Amino acid sequence: MSPPAILQDPVSPTVPSKKLNLPHSSAVPVGGQTKTETIEAMAGDWQSFTFRPIRESQVSRAMTRRYFSDLDKYAESDVVIIGAGSCGLSAAYCLAKARPDLKIAIIEASVSPGGGAWLGGQLFSAMVMRKPADAFLREIGVEYEEDGDDSNYVVVKHAALFTSTLLSKVLQFPNVKLFNATAVEDLITRPREDGTIQIAGVVTNWTLSCMDPNTINAPVIISTTGHDGPFGAFSVKRLVSMQAIKCLGGMRGLDMNTAEDAIVKGTREIVPGLIVGGMELSEVDGANRMGPTFGAMALSGVKAAEEVVRVFEQRQKECAAFY
């Protein structure tokens, strides 16, 4: 049986309305019944406006109950994605769409997901994507500009438009949970009969915490932690220290034409259970730096999702055999 398609035919980009279209009414639960609330009804009458009464403990319990329920649910996940940058989020979008049966946890060390894709290069706001990565923009409905039909690239007016749109779509999937302000500080491993190791989950902690960690088991991990840095290239550096791979190739100098092709083509399962994509891969393979162009990040995420579909059932069976 062939694996399900990660992306269907791209949809045309949506054209945002110039008028703020608010719903005329919405049903809001009130003590088991509903009451119609509208923004229009509130407007112009703020002197008499008041929120519904609440006890502070209700807010605390609502947050705590939901979060610990998610921790319990995702302690056994199908896929963990390390890093919610442009590559990790693209992988999450494609995988959640193609395989709604899989339980996907995203672990992001920063408070704000998105990695470096909130701005373009050197803090400039526009995002450049080389073709044919514009297909991914059409898929998620992000508008772009191009310099004629023969242009080799497109420009999104603000990188935050791409990032916020993609993040919003990912978080709307019912089979995805994002744990931000949470770092992966180690990998869970299992010995294989051939003397190698299999990755079987992640060790997590609050970012910069010195407390004992927590864990999430999963038969497949996608690591997209970026190039070497304080939190970058974490998974592949850990593979070296545990002697799962001999050494890192180290990222080479900037060459856009070479780099973007290499990252997309090289996105793969490095050791059983660990798929690496994005700029973290450059540290493994000695690929070139690509600079302020983001097409390879999106398409590396697409390929990472395809890799999960390809290996998931086998890795799931292997992990089950350890227990």
Rosetta blueprint (number, residue, H / E / L):
1 M L
2 S L
3 P L
4 P L
5 A L
6 I L
7 L L
8 Q L
9 D L
10 P L
11 V L
12 S L
13 P L
14 T L
15 V L
16 P L
17 S L
18 K L
19 K L
20 L L
21 N L
22 L L
23 P L
24 H L
25 S L
26 S E
27 A E
28 V E
29 P E
30 V E
31 G L
32 G L
33 Q E
34 T E
35 K E
36 T E
37 E E
38 T L
39 I H
40 E H
41 A H
42 M H
43 A L
44 G L
45 D L
46 W H
47 Q H
48 S H
49 F L
50 T L
51 F L
52 R L
53 P L
54 I L
55 R L
56 E H
57 S H
58 Q H
59 V H
60 S H
61 R H
62 A H
63 M H
64 T H
65 R H
66 R H
67 Y H
68 F H
69 S H
70 D H
71 L H
72 D H
73 K H
74 Y H
75 A L
76 E E
77 S L
78 D L
79 V E
80 V E
81 I E
82 I E
83 G L
84 A L
85 G L
86 S H
87 C H
88 G H
89 L H
90 S H
91 A H
92 A H
93 Y H
94 C H
95 L H
96 A H
97 K H
98 A H
99 R L
100 P L
101 D L
102 L L
103 K L
104 I E
105 A E
106 I E
107 I E
108 E E
109 A L
110 S L
111 V L
112 S L
113 P L
114 G L
115 G L
116 G L
117 A L
118 W L
119 L L
120 G L
121 G H
122 Q H
123 L H
124 F L
125 S L
126 A L
127 M E
128 V E
129 M E
130 R E
131 K L
132 P L
133 A L
134 D H
135 A H
136 F H
137 L H
138 R H
139 E H
140 I H
141 G L
142 V L
143 E L
144 Y L
145 E E
146 E L
147 D L
148 G L
149 D L
150 D L
151 S L
152 N L
153 Y E
154 V E
155 V E
156 V E
157 K L
158 H L
159 A H
160 A H
161 L H
162 F H
163 T H
164 S H
165 T H
166 L H
167 L H
168 S H
169 K H
170 V H
171 L H
172 Q H
173 F L
174 P L
175 N L
176 V E
177 K E
178 L E
179 F E
180 N E
181 A L
182 T E
183 A E
184 V E
185 E E
186 D E
187 L E
188 I E
189 T E
190 R E
191 P E
192 R L
193 E L
194 D L
195 G L
196 T L
197 I E
198 Q E
199 I E
200 A E
201 G E
202 V E
203 V E
204 T E
205 N E
206 W E
207 T L
208 L L
209 S L
210 C L
211 M L
212 D L
213 P L
214 N E
215 T E
216 I E
217 N E
218 A L
219 P L
220 V E
221 I E
222 I E
223 S E
224 T L
225 T L
226 G L
227 H L
228 D L
229 G L
230 P L
231 F L
232 G L
233 A L
234 F H
235 S H
236 V H
237 K H
238 R H
239 L H
240 V H
241 S H
242 M L
243 Q L
244 A L
245 I L
246 K L
247 C L
248 L L
249 G L
250 G L
251 M L
252 R E
253 G E
254 L E
255 D L
256 M H
257 N H
258 T H
259 A H
260 E H
261 D H
262 A H
263 I H
264 V H
265 K H
266 G H
267 T L
268 R E
269 E E
270 I E
271 V E
272 P L
273 G L
274 L E
275 I E
276 V E
277 G L
278 G L
279 M L
280 E H
281 L H
282 S H
283 E H
284 V H
285 D H
286 G L
287 A L
288 N E
289 R E
290 M L
291 G L
292 P L
293 T L
294 F L
295 G H
296 A H
297 M H
298 A H
299 L H
300 S H
301 G H
302 V H
303 K H
304 A H
305 A H
306 E H
307 E H
308 V H
309 V H
310 R H
311 V H
312 F H
313 E H
314 Q H
315 R H
316 Q H
317 K H
318 E H
319 C H
320 A H
321 A L
322 F L
323 Y L
